[in-house]
Amino acid sequence: MTLLDLKLGQSAKVKEVKSEIETLCRELQELGFTPGTEVSLISKGLFGNPLAFKVRGTVFALRKHEAEAIQI
């Protein structure tokens, strides 16, 4: 499962950040999407893009391809 599978209001813990784009993985981890961190989906854009996630008290907007790189 990835963050794309969460429904509004749901939370899950990050298992791993995995993508063929190494810089994307590093950037997501620097934002706080690290293994064991709880993430909540709090909002979706009009057509499902972007997605707003709350991580460690901060809200981040991610595009679908970014959310898909975060395994839960």
FENHU-V51876 format. One record per backbone hydrogen bond with DSSP energy under -1.0 kcal/mol. NH is the residue of the N-H (numbers start at 1). CO is the residue of the C=O. Records with the same first field share a line. If there is no record, write none. Layout:
# FENHU-V51876
NH: CO + CO
This chain:
# FENHU-V51876
3: 67 + 70
5: 2
6: 3
9: 41
10: 7
12: 39
14: 37
15: 71
16: 71
18: 69
22: 20
25: 21
26: 22
27: 23
28: 24
29: 25
30: 26
31: 27
33: 28
34: 32
36: 14
37: 34
39: 12
40: 54
41: 10
42: 52
43: 52
45: 50
48: 45
51: 62
52: 43
53: 60
54: 40
55: 58
58: 55
60: 53
62: 51
67: 63
68: 64
70: 67
71: 16
72: 1
